[in-house]
Amino acid sequence: MTVIDYGVGNLHSISKAFERAGAEVEVSGDPARLLASECMVFPGVGAFGAAARTLLPIMPFLRSRIVGGVPVLGVCLGMQLLFERSAESPGDGVGAFAGAVDRLKAPRVPHMGWNEVDAMDDQLFEGVPPRSMFYFANSYVCNPSESVGIAETIYGERFVSAVRRGAVCGVQFHPEKSGEPGLKVIRNFVRIAERST
């Protein structure tokens, strides 16, 4: 499993969480390593435009891997990068999911702290108690233009807080900072990835 390094923070904690879930983890931005990776994680924290600019030289590699069926998990900013574009700044996302990222409509932004996640019956949330609390840190939210949403959260507005199509998943919250429910989501993703490879 490769945690993609595109110049954002939080690489250490997300890597450690996946190691705790039993995955072998490397952190890399090298296109050759990404082409060889059996699974990719787009980590969170940072700005869409800066991350998209860093990824621009390897965007075709990323798209080809995702189209080819490699399992992917996008976390927070990483989930947003899996969409086509963002209102936060210019630059194209990976486009794994159709739709855009828009500014969160809430009295206070950013959305920081614990919030309830209303999840559907989905493999990514298997064994996670209903309406569990997860940790958020976001000013923007994803608006899919296809039926890929598997969880929603309310903060000012109701927004999609998790998406999945096959082994390509995204979560707006930080599972690595969300205690046992978050670790369960990470373990579930590892199982989804293992079944698909």
FIZAKE-385245 format. One line per field, with one value per atom (N, C-alpha, C): residue in three letters; atom name; x, y, z. Coordinates in nm, 2 decimals, padded with zeros to 4 digits. Each point is the difference from the previous one (the first is absolute). Layout:
BEGIN
res <- (ala	...)
atom <- (CA	...)
x <- (X	...)
y <- (Y	...)
z <- (Z	...)
end
This chain:
BEGIN
res <- (met	met	met	thr	thr	thr	val	val	val	ile	ile	ile	asp	asp	asp	tyr	tyr	tyr	gly	gly	gly	val	val	val	gly	gly	gly	asn	asn	asn	leu	leu	leu	his	his	his	ser	ser	ser	ile	ile	ile	ser	ser	ser	lys	lys	lys	ala	ala	ala	phe	phe	phe	glu	glu	glu	arg	arg	arg	ala	ala	ala	gly	gly	gly	ala	ala	ala	glu	glu	glu	val	val	val	glu	glu	glu	val	val	val	ser	ser	ser	gly	gly	gly	asp	asp	asp	pro	pro	pro	ala	ala	ala	arg	arg	arg	leu	leu	leu	leu	leu	leu	ala	ala	ala	ser	ser	ser	glu	glu	glu	cys	cys	cys	met	met	met	val	val	val	phe	phe	phe	pro	pro	pro	gly	gly	gly	val	val	val	gly	gly	gly	ala	ala	ala	phe	phe	phe	gly	gly	gly	ala	ala	ala	ala	ala	ala	ala	ala	ala	arg	arg	arg	thr	thr	thr	leu	leu	leu	leu	leu	leu	pro	pro	pro	ile	ile	ile	met	met	met	pro	pro	pro	phe	phe	phe	leu	leu	leu	arg	arg	arg	ser	ser	ser	arg	arg	arg	ile	ile	ile	val	val	val	gly	gly	gly	gly	gly	gly	val	val	val	pro	pro	pro	val	val	val	leu	leu	leu	gly	gly	gly	val	val	val	cys	cys	cys	leu	leu	leu	gly	gly	gly	met	met	met	gln	gln	gln	leu	leu	leu	leu	leu	leu	phe	phe	phe	glu	glu	glu	arg	arg	arg	ser	ser	ser	ala	ala	ala	glu	glu	glu	ser	ser	ser	pro	pro	pro	gly	gly	gly	asp	asp	asp	gly	gly	gly	val	val	val	gly	gly	gly	ala	ala	ala	phe	phe	phe	ala	ala	ala	gly	gly	gly	ala	ala	ala	val	val	val	asp	asp	asp	arg	arg	arg	leu	leu	leu	lys	lys	lys	ala	ala	ala	pro	pro	pro	arg	arg	arg	val	val	val	pro	pro	pro	his	his	his	met	met	met	gly	gly	gly	trp	trp	trp	asn	asn	asn	glu	glu	glu	val	val	val	asp	asp	asp	ala	ala	ala	met	met	met	asp	asp	asp	asp	asp	asp	gln	gln	gln	leu	leu	leu	phe	phe	phe	glu	glu	glu	gly	gly	gly	val	val	val	pro	pro	pro	pro	pro	pro	arg	arg	arg	ser	ser	ser	met	met	met	phe	phe	phe	tyr	tyr	tyr	phe	phe	phe	ala	ala	ala	asn	asn	asn	ser	ser	ser	tyr	tyr	tyr	val	val	val	cys	cys	cys	asn	asn	asn	pro	pro	pro	ser	ser	ser	glu	glu	glu	ser	ser	ser	val	val	val	gly	gly	gly	ile	ile	ile	ala	ala	ala	glu	glu	glu	thr	thr	thr	ile	ile	ile	tyr	tyr	tyr	gly	gly	gly	glu	glu	glu	arg	arg	arg	phe	phe	phe	val	val	val	ser	ser	ser	ala	ala	ala	val	val	val	arg	arg	arg	arg	arg	arg	gly	gly	gly	ala	ala	ala	val	val	val	cys	cys	cys	gly	gly	gly	val	val	val	gln	gln	gln	phe	phe	phe	his	his	his	pro	pro	pro	glu	glu	glu	lys	lys	lys	ser	ser	ser	gly	gly	gly	glu	glu	glu	pro	pro	pro	gly	gly	gly	leu	leu	leu	lys	lys	lys	val	val	val	ile	ile	ile	arg	arg	arg	asn	asn	asn	phe	phe	phe	val	val	val	arg	arg	arg	ile	ile	ile	ala	ala	ala	glu	glu	glu	arg	arg	arg	ser	ser	ser	thr	thr	thr)
atom <- (N	CA	C	N	CA	C	N	CA	C	N	CA	C	N	CA	C	N	CA	C	N	CA	C	N	CA	C	N	CA	C	N	CA	C	N	CA	C	N	CA	C	N	CA	C	N	CA	C	N	CA	C	N	CA	C	N	CA	C	N	CA	C	N	CA	C	N	CA	C	N	CA	C	N	CA	C	N	CA	C	N	CA	C	N	CA	C	N	CA	C	N	CA	C	N	CA	C	N	CA	C	N	CA	C	N	CA	C	N	CA	C	N	CA	C	N	CA	C	N	CA	C	N	CA	C	N	CA	C	N	CA	C	N	CA	C	N	CA	C	N	CA	C	N	CA	C	N	CA	C	N	CA	C	N	CA	C	N	CA	C	N	CA	C	N	CA	C	N	CA	C	N	CA	C	N	CA	C	N	CA	C	N	CA	C	N	CA	C	N	CA	C	N	CA	C	N	CA	C	N	CA	C	N	CA	C	N	CA	C	N	CA	C	N	CA	C	N	CA	C	N	CA	C	N	CA	C	N	CA	C	N	CA	C	N	CA	C	N	CA	C	N	CA	C	N	CA	C	N	CA	C	N	CA	C	N	CA	C	N	CA	C	N	CA	C	N	CA	C	N	CA	C	N	CA	C	N	CA	C	N	CA	C	N	CA	C	N	CA	C	N	CA	C	N	CA	C	N	CA	C	N	CA	C	N	CA	C	N	CA	C	N	CA	C	N	CA	C	N	CA	C	N	CA	C	N	CA	C	N	CA	C	N	CA	C	N	CA	C	N	CA	C	N	CA	C	N	CA	C	N	CA	C	N	CA	C	N	CA	C	N	CA	C	N	CA	C	N	CA	C	N	CA	C	N	CA	C	N	CA	C	N	CA	C	N	CA	C	N	CA	C	N	CA	C	N	CA	C	N	CA	C	N	CA	C	N	CA	C	N	CA	C	N	CA	C	N	CA	C	N	CA	C	N	CA	C	N	CA	C	N	CA	C	N	CA	C	N	CA	C	N	CA	C	N	CA	C	N	CA	C	N	CA	C	N	CA	C	N	CA	C	N	CA	C	N	CA	C	N	CA	C	N	CA	C	N	CA	C	N	CA	C	N	CA	C	N	CA	C	N	CA	C	N	CA	C	N	CA	C	N	CA	C	N	CA	C	N	CA	C	N	CA	C	N	CA	C	N	CA	C	N	CA	C	N	CA	C	N	CA	C	N	CA	C	N	CA	C	N	CA	C	N	CA	C	N	CA	C	N	CA	C	N	CA	C	N	CA	C	N	CA	C	N	CA	C	N	CA	C	N	CA	C	N	CA	C	N	CA	C	N	CA	C	N	CA	C	N	CA	C	N	CA	C	N	CA	C	N	CA	C	N	CA	C	N	CA	C	N	CA	C	N	CA	C	N	CA	C	N	CA	C	N	CA	C	N	CA	C	N	CA	C	N	CA	C	N	CA	C	N	CA	C	N	CA	C	N	CA	C	N	CA	C	N	CA	C	N	CA	C	N	CA	C	N	CA	C	N	CA	C	N	CA	C	N	CA	C	N	CA	C	N	CA	C	N	CA	C)
x <- (00.08	-00.08	00.09	-00.04	00.08	-00.08	00.05	-00.06	00.07	-00.08	00.05	00.05	00.12	00.06	-00.01	-00.10	-00.01	00.01	00.09	00.03	-00.09	-00.09	-00.09	00.05	-00.06	00.03	-00.07	00.02	-00.08	00.05	00.11	00.04	00.04	00.06	00.04	-00.12	-00.10	-00.11	-00.08	-00.02	-00.08	00.08	00.13	00.08	00.00	00.01	00.00	-00.14	-00.11	-00.13	-00.01	00.05	-00.01	00.09	00.12	00.08	-00.07	-00.07	-00.08	-00.11	-00.04	-00.11	00.06	00.14	00.06	00.06	00.00	00.05	00.14	00.07	00.14	-00.01	00.07	-00.02	00.13	00.00	00.11	-00.06	00.08	-00.04	00.08	-00.06	00.07	-00.08	00.07	-00.06	00.07	00.07	00.08	-00.10	-00.02	-00.09	00.03	00.12	00.04	-00.06	00.01	-00.05	-00.15	-00.06	-00.15	-00.05	00.07	-00.04	00.01	00.09	00.02	-00.08	-00.06	-00.08	-00.12	-00.03	-00.12	-00.12	00.02	-00.10	00.05	-00.08	00.04	-00.09	00.06	-00.07	00.03	-00.10	00.01	-00.02	00.10	-00.02	-00.06	-00.04	-00.07	00.09	-00.06	00.06	00.07	-00.05	00.07	-00.10	00.04	-00.08	-00.01	-00.12	-00.02	00.10	00.01	00.08	00.15	00.05	00.14	00.03	-00.09	00.01	-00.02	-00.09	-00.03	00.12	00.07	00.12	00.11	00.02	00.10	-00.02	-00.13	-00.03	-00.01	00.00	-00.02	00.09	00.13	00.09	-00.03	-00.06	-00.03	-00.15	-00.08	-00.15	-00.03	00.06	-00.04	00.03	00.11	00.03	-00.11	-00.04	-00.10	-00.13	-00.04	-00.13	00.01	00.11	00.01	00.00	00.06	-00.01	-00.14	-00.07	-00.14	-00.09	00.01	-00.08	00.03	00.13	00.04	-00.04	-00.06	-00.06	00.08	00.10	00.08	-00.09	00.00	-00.08	00.06	-00.09	00.04	-00.09	00.07	-00.08	00.05	-00.10	00.03	-00.05	00.08	-00.03	00.00	-00.12	-00.02	00.04	00.11	00.04	00.02	00.05	00.02	-00.13	-00.11	-00.13	-00.04	00.02	-00.03	00.08	00.13	00.08	-00.05	-00.08	-00.05	-00.11	-00.05	-00.11	00.07	-00.09	00.05	00.06	-00.06	00.05	-00.05	00.06	-00.04	-00.02	-00.09	-00.02	00.10	00.08	00.11	00.11	00.03	00.11	00.00	00.07	00.01	00.08	-00.02	00.07	-00.09	00.03	-00.08	00.03	-00.11	00.02	00.02	00.01	00.03	-00.12	-00.12	-00.12	-00.05	00.04	-00.05	-00.15	-00.05	-00.15	-00.04	-00.12	-00.05	-00.06	00.03	-00.06	00.11	-00.04	00.08	00.01	00.09	00.02	-00.04	-00.09	-00.05	00.03	00.00	00.01	-00.11	00.03	-00.10	-00.09	-00.13	-00.10	-00.03	00.07	-00.02	00.03	-00.06	00.03	00.14	00.07	00.14	00.08	00.10	00.09	00.14	00.09	-00.01	-00.09	-00.04	-00.07	00.11	00.02	00.11	-00.06	00.04	-00.03	-00.09	-00.06	-00.08	-00.14	-00.04	-00.14	-00.05	-00.13	-00.06	00.00	00.02	00.00	-00.11	-00.10	-00.11	00.03	00.05	00.05	-00.11	00.01	-00.09	00.06	-00.07	00.05	00.10	00.13	00.10	00.12	00.08	00.12	00.10	00.00	00.10	-00.03	-00.13	-00.05	-00.04	00.04	-00.04	00.05	-00.09	00.04	00.02	-00.03	00.01	-00.14	-00.02	-00.13	-00.07	-00.13	-00.08	00.03	00.01	00.02	00.12	00.11	00.12	00.06	00.08	00.06	00.14	00.03	00.13	00.06	00.13	00.06	00.01	-00.04	00.00	00.09	00.05	00.07	-00.01	-00.11	-00.02	-00.08	00.03	-00.08	-00.08	00.03	-00.06	-00.06	-00.10	-00.06	-00.02	-00.01	-00.02	-00.14	-00.04	-00.13	00.00	-00.01	00.00	-00.12	00.03	-00.11	-00.03	00.03	-00.03	-00.03	-00.07	-00.04	00.11	00.09	00.12	00.00	-00.09	00.00	-00.04	00.08	-00.04	-00.01	00.02	-00.02	-00.02	-00.07	-00.03	00.02	00.03	00.02	-00.07	-00.05	-00.06	00.09	00.04	00.07	-00.04	-00.10	-00.05	-00.09	00.05	-00.08	00.03	-00.08	00.02	00.09	00.12	00.09	00.05	00.05	00.05	00.13	00.02	00.12	00.08	-00.06	00.08	-00.06	00.09	-00.04	00.07	-00.06	00.07	-00.06	00.09	-00.03	00.10	-00.05	00.10	00.10	00.13	00.11	00.05	-00.07	00.04	-00.09	00.06	-00.07	00.05	-00.09	00.04	-00.07	00.06	-00.06	00.04	-00.10	00.03	00.06	-00.03	00.06	00.14	00.06	00.13	-00.01	00.00	-00.01	00.11	00.12	00.12	00.00	-00.10	-00.01	-00.13	-00.07	-00.14	-00.02	00.11	-00.01	-00.04	-00.07	-00.03	-00.09	-00.11	-00.07	00.08	00.09	00.09	00.09	00.06	00.09	-00.08	-00.13	-00.08	-00.02	-00.02	-00.02	00.13	00.12	00.12	00.02	-00.03	00.01	-00.10	-00.12	-00.09	00.05	00.06	00.06	00.11	00.09	00.10	-00.06	-00.11	-00.06	-00.06	-00.06	-00.06	00.12	00.11	00.12	00.05	00.01	00.05	-00.09	-00.13	-00.10	00.01	00.04	-00.01	00.13	00.11	00.13	00.03)
y <- (-00.12	00.12	00.12	00.10	00.12	00.12	00.07	00.13	00.11	00.06	00.09	00.13	00.04	00.12	00.11	00.10	00.11	00.13	-00.01	00.12	00.05	-00.09	00.03	-00.06	00.05	-00.06	-00.13	-00.05	-00.12	-00.13	-00.01	-00.12	-00.10	00.04	-00.09	-00.07	00.08	-00.06	-00.09	00.03	-00.09	-00.12	00.01	-00.12	-00.10	00.06	-00.08	-00.07	00.07	-00.06	-00.12	00.01	-00.11	-00.12	00.03	-00.10	-00.08	00.08	-00.06	-00.10	00.03	-00.08	-00.12	-00.01	-00.12	00.02	00.13	00.02	00.04	-00.04	00.04	00.14	00.10	00.14	00.06	00.07	00.08	00.14	00.10	00.14	00.04	00.04	00.03	00.09	00.08	00.08	-00.04	-00.11	-00.04	-00.07	00.04	-00.06	-00.15	-00.04	-00.14	-00.08	00.05	-00.07	-00.01	00.11	00.00	-00.09	-00.02	-00.09	-00.14	-00.03	-00.13	-00.03	00.10	-00.02	-00.08	-00.09	-00.07	00.07	00.11	00.08	00.14	00.10	00.14	00.07	00.09	00.08	00.15	00.08	00.14	00.06	00.05	00.05	00.14	00.05	00.13	00.11	00.11	00.12	00.08	00.12	00.08	00.06	00.07	00.07	-00.07	-00.01	-00.07	00.04	00.14	00.05	-00.04	00.01	-00.03	-00.15	-00.08	-00.15	-00.04	00.06	-00.03	00.04	00.11	00.05	-00.10	-00.05	-00.10	-00.13	-00.04	-00.13	00.01	00.13	00.01	-00.08	-00.01	-00.08	-00.15	-00.05	-00.14	-00.03	00.10	-00.02	-00.11	-00.01	-00.11	-00.14	-00.01	-00.13	-00.03	00.10	-00.03	-00.04	00.07	-00.03	-00.14	-00.03	-00.14	-00.11	00.02	-00.10	-00.02	00.12	-00.01	-00.07	00.04	-00.06	-00.15	-00.04	-00.13	-00.09	00.07	-00.08	00.00	00.08	00.01	00.05	-00.06	00.05	00.14	00.09	00.14	00.04	00.07	00.07	00.14	00.09	00.15	00.04	00.07	00.05	00.15	00.06	00.15	00.07	00.07	00.06	-00.11	-00.12	-00.11	-00.04	00.00	-00.03	00.11	00.12	00.11	-00.01	-00.04	-00.02	-00.11	-00.09	-00.11	00.06	00.12	00.06	00.08	00.06	00.06	00.14	00.08	00.14	00.05	00.11	00.06	00.15	00.05	00.15	00.07	-00.08	00.05	00.07	-00.06	00.05	-00.07	00.07	-00.07	-00.13	-00.08	-00.12	-00.12	-00.10	-00.12	-00.10	-00.06	-00.12	-00.12	-00.12	-00.12	-00.04	00.03	-00.03	-00.15	-00.06	-00.14	00.00	00.11	00.02	00.12	00.00	00.11	00.10	00.13	00.09	00.11	00.09	00.11	00.01	00.08	00.03	00.15	00.02	00.14	00.04	00.13	00.05	-00.04	-00.04	-00.04	00.11	-00.02	00.11	-00.02	00.07	-00.01	00.13	00.03	00.13	00.02	-00.11	00.01	-00.10	00.05	-00.09	00.04	-00.10	-00.14	-00.08	-00.11	-00.10	-00.08	00.03	-00.07	-00.07	-00.13	-00.07	-00.12	-00.06	-00.12	00.02	-00.09	00.01	-00.14	-00.01	-00.13	-00.03	-00.13	-00.04	-00.10	00.03	-00.09	-00.08	-00.13	-00.08	-00.10	-00.03	-00.11	-00.13	-00.11	-00.13	-00.03	00.02	-00.01	-00.07	-00.07	-00.07	00.09	00.13	00.09	00.03	-00.02	00.03	-00.12	-00.12	-00.12	-00.01	-00.03	-00.01	00.14	00.11	00.13	00.03	00.03	00.03	00.11	00.00	00.10	00.14	00.10	00.14	00.02	-00.07	00.02	00.14	00.04	00.13	-00.01	00.09	00.00	00.15	00.01	00.13	00.07	00.12	00.08	00.12	00.04	00.13	00.04	00.06	00.04	00.13	00.07	00.12	-00.03	-00.11	-00.03	-00.14	-00.03	-00.13	-00.05	-00.13	-00.06	-00.01	00.04	-00.02	-00.09	-00.13	-00.09	00.02	-00.02	00.00	-00.14	-00.10	-00.13	-00.07	-00.11	-00.07	-00.08	00.08	-00.07	00.03	00.08	00.04	-00.12	-00.02	-00.11	00.05	00.13	00.05	00.15	00.06	00.14	00.06	00.13	00.07	00.13	00.05	00.13	00.10	00.11	00.11	00.12	00.08	00.11	-00.05	-00.10	-00.07	-00.15	-00.08	-00.14	-00.03	-00.06	-00.02	-00.15	-00.04	-00.14	-00.01	-00.09	-00.01	-00.13	-00.08	-00.12	-00.04	-00.05	-00.05	-00.13	-00.08	-00.13	-00.05	-00.04	-00.08	-00.11	-00.12	-00.11	00.02	00.00	00.01	00.14	00.10	00.14	00.07	00.04	00.06	00.14	00.08	00.12	00.04	00.06	00.04	00.14	00.09	00.14	00.02	-00.09	00.00	-00.06	00.01	-00.06	-00.13	-00.12	-00.12	-00.02	00.04	-00.02	00.08	00.10	00.08	-00.03	-00.10	-00.02	-00.13	-00.03	-00.11	-00.14	-00.08	-00.14	00.00	00.09	00.00	00.03	00.09	00.04	-00.12	-00.06	-00.12	-00.11	-00.02	-00.10	00.03	00.13	00.04	-00.03	00.02	-00.03	-00.15	-00.07	-00.15	-00.05	00.06	-00.04	00.03	00.12	00.03	-00.10	-00.03	-00.10	-00.13	-00.05	-00.12	00.02	00.11	00.03	-00.01	00.06	00.00	-00.14	-00.07	-00.14	-00.09	00.02	-00.08	00.04	00.12	00.05	-00.03	-00.03	-00.02	-00.15)
z <- (00.00	00.00	00.00	-00.09	-00.01	00.04	00.10	00.04	-00.09	-00.08	-00.10	00.06	-00.02	00.05	-00.10	00.03	-00.09	00.08	00.10	00.08	00.11	00.04	00.11	00.13	00.11	00.13	00.03	00.12	00.05	-00.06	-00.07	-00.06	00.10	00.11	00.11	00.06	00.05	00.07	-00.09	-00.12	-00.09	-00.03	-00.02	-00.02	00.12	00.12	00.12	00.02	-00.03	00.01	-00.09	-00.12	-00.10	00.05	00.06	00.05	00.11	00.09	00.11	-00.06	-00.12	-00.06	-00.08	00.01	-00.06	-00.14	-00.05	-00.13	00.00	-00.11	-00.02	-00.08	00.06	-00.05	-00.04	-00.12	-00.03	-00.04	00.01	-00.04	-00.12	-00.11	-00.12	-00.09	-00.08	-00.10	-00.14	00.00	-00.12	-00.09	-00.12	-00.10	-00.01	-00.01	-00.01	00.11	00.12	00.12	00.00	-00.04	-00.01	-00.11	-00.11	-00.10	00.05	00.09	00.06	00.12	00.06	00.12	-00.02	00.10	00.00	00.06	00.06	00.07	00.03	-00.02	00.02	00.10	00.08	00.10	-00.03	-00.03	-00.01	00.14	00.07	00.13	00.00	00.12	00.02	00.05	00.03	00.05	-00.11	-00.03	-00.10	-00.10	-00.10	-00.10	-00.13	-00.06	-00.12	-00.11	-00.02	-00.11	00.01	00.12	00.02	-00.03	00.06	-00.02	-00.15	-00.07	-00.14	-00.08	00.03	-00.08	00.03	00.12	00.03	-00.08	-00.01	-00.06	-00.15	-00.06	-00.14	-00.09	00.03	-00.08	00.00	00.11	00.01	-00.01	-00.03	-00.01	-00.10	-00.12	-00.09	00.06	00.07	00.07	00.10	00.08	00.10	-00.06	-00.11	-00.07	-00.06	-00.06	-00.06	00.10	00.12	00.11	00.05	00.02	00.05	-00.10	-00.13	-00.10	-00.01	00.02	00.00	00.12	00.10	00.11	00.13	00.01	00.13	00.11	00.12	00.11	00.04	00.04	00.04	00.12	00.09	00.11	00.00	-00.01	00.01	00.14	00.07	00.14	00.00	00.03	00.01	-00.13	-00.01	-00.12	-00.11	00.04	-00.09	-00.06	00.07	-00.06	-00.10	00.03	-00.09	-00.13	00.01	-00.12	-00.09	00.05	-00.09	-00.09	00.03	-00.09	-00.11	-00.08	-00.13	00.03	00.09	00.02	00.13	00.04	00.13	-00.01	00.07	00.01	00.08	00.07	00.09	-00.09	-00.11	-00.08	-00.14	-00.10	-00.13	00.01	-00.10	-00.01	-00.01	-00.08	-00.01	00.11	00.04	00.09	-00.08	00.06	-00.06	-00.09	00.04	-00.08	00.02	00.11	00.02	00.03	00.05	00.02	-00.07	-00.07	-00.06	00.10	-00.02	00.09	00.04	00.09	00.04	00.15	00.04	00.15	00.02	00.09	00.02	00.15	00.02	00.14	00.08	00.12	00.10	00.04	-00.01	00.04	00.15	00.09	00.14	00.07	00.11	00.07	00.04	00.03	00.04	-00.08	-00.07	-00.09	00.04	00.02	-00.04	00.10	-00.04	00.08	00.07	00.13	00.08	00.12	00.01	00.12	-00.03	00.10	-00.01	-00.05	-00.09	-00.05	-00.04	00.00	-00.03	-00.14	-00.04	-00.13	-00.02	-00.08	-00.03	-00.12	00.02	-00.10	-00.05	-00.13	-00.06	00.04	-00.03	00.02	-00.12	00.04	-00.10	00.06	-00.08	00.04	00.08	-00.05	00.07	00.14	00.04	00.13	00.08	-00.05	00.06	00.14	00.10	00.14	00.07	-00.07	00.06	00.06	00.12	00.06	-00.07	-00.02	-00.07	00.07	-00.09	00.04	00.09	-00.03	00.07	-00.02	00.09	-00.01	-00.06	-00.10	-00.06	00.00	-00.02	00.01	-00.13	-00.01	-00.13	00.01	-00.11	-00.01	-00.15	-00.04	-00.14	-00.01	-00.11	-00.04	-00.13	-00.07	-00.13	00.01	-00.08	-00.01	-00.14	-00.02	-00.13	-00.03	-00.13	-00.05	-00.12	00.02	-00.11	-00.10	-00.13	-00.10	-00.04	00.08	-00.02	00.13	00.00	00.13	00.06	00.07	00.07	00.15	00.05	00.14	00.09	00.10	00.09	00.15	00.02	00.13	-00.01	00.10	00.00	00.14	00.01	00.12	00.00	00.11	00.00	00.08	-00.07	00.06	-00.09	00.05	-00.09	-00.11	-00.07	-00.10	00.01	-00.07	00.00	-00.12	00.02	-00.11	00.00	-00.11	-00.02	00.07	00.10	00.08	-00.03	-00.09	-00.05	-00.13	-00.09	-00.13	-00.03	-00.08	-00.04	-00.14	-00.08	-00.12	-00.01	00.02	00.00	00.11	-00.04	00.10	00.00	-00.06	00.01	00.10	00.11	00.11	00.04	00.06	00.05	00.13	00.10	00.12	00.03	00.03	00.03	00.14	00.09	00.13	00.01	00.11	00.02	00.09	-00.07	00.08	00.09	-00.04	00.09	00.13	00.01	00.12	00.07	-00.04	00.04	00.09	00.07	00.10	-00.07	00.08	-00.05	-00.12	-00.01	-00.13	-00.12	00.01	-00.11	-00.04	00.10	-00.02	-00.07	00.04	-00.06	-00.15	-00.03	-00.15	-00.07	00.06	-00.07	-00.01	00.10	-00.02	-00.10	-00.01	-00.11	-00.13	-00.02	-00.13	-00.04	00.10	-00.03	-00.05	00.06	-00.04	-00.14	-00.03	-00.13	-00.11	00.04	-00.09	-00.03	00.11	-00.01	-00.09	00.01	-00.08	-00.14	-00.03	-00.14	-00.08	00.07	-00.06	-00.02)
end
